[in-house]
Amino acid sequence: MRLFKMSAMVLAVALLPLSVFAAGRFPDFITSNEDYYVTRIGGLPDIDASDYRLEVTGLVDKTGNWTLEELRALPGIEIPLTVECIGNSRGGPLLSTAVWKGFLLYDFLVSQGLKDGATGVRYEAADGYFASHTLDQIRDNRVMGALYMNGVPIPRLHGFPLRILNPGFYGVKQPAWVTKIEVIDMPMKDYWEERGWDCSPPMQVDSVIFFPENNYWFNAGETVKTGGAAFGGKRIAKVEITADGGRTWTEARIVQSRDADNVWVFWEGELTFPKRGSYTINARATDIMGNVQVENDPAKFDGTGDWPLVKVNIR
């Protein structure tokens, strides 16, 4: 466990094991529940399945409480999804991909009778966290009330029994341990927005380098394999690598992907260094809308998309 300071508040973060980002290999394309990154603002909630109730209140005709069994009986959907922490550093490990199963939140809310004037939803979580979505986001992004993670009920560590997922957005918009949904008629700030973060933008086009290991030694003329992942709020179209600060680029190969939005791709490229010295390898991704990852992201409180880097030494 490591603690990161975010806007003067302490955020508890369980980092991925070092073996997941091991030099020279890719991690599992679907992150195991044991390796999936974790963030929370307080202690780990301990919710008993038989006692759990989801409170639905606000601008709906049918306010009340739903048991876990009733939620699991709703029509289900399943999606793979890559999520990154909004506070993840350049090329950092706070991102993961899992397959989630649950119900479409918009359909659920409509079934409760949305009242005139309803414009959004505010969620409350058992760890004290709170977040919000607009109704347009809930409908258009197919926001999910997730009950299962990689084929099993969501583990306690990752938000049992209910986690909200907004595809294409940072982890701050994916509240876990949700106990209350309030339908609202006015904008409301999220937990981290009250602390200086802008949680509204979707995930930027971004990438990370898995290998080679930083400061690893290679021989002059040796082929240096570089691999990593690229992701963002849209599908990734291509990934490029450079060793001269972006003056020239080599397009990498997409070696693993899924035919789905909001899911990372794995890429691999090769570079050769004819002369001795130290070099910096960078990567950048481009999504299907033509958005290109920026070298240095000027805004640091709405998610960071800087080019990742790794240094290599040539002898």
Protein Blocks (a to p, Z undefined) as FASTA:
>chain_A
ZZddeehiacddddddfklmgghiacdfbacfklpccddfbdcddddfklpccddehjdf
bgcdddfklmmmpccdddddddddfkbcehiabbcddddddddfklmmmmnopaehiabd
cdddfkopacdddfklmmmnopacdfbeghiacdfklopabdcddehiafklmcghiabd
cddfbdcddfklmnopafkbccddddddfbdcehiacdehiacddddddddjbdcfbdcd
dfehomaccddddfbdcddehiacddddddddfbgcddddddddddfkopacdfbdfblc
gopabdcddddddZZ
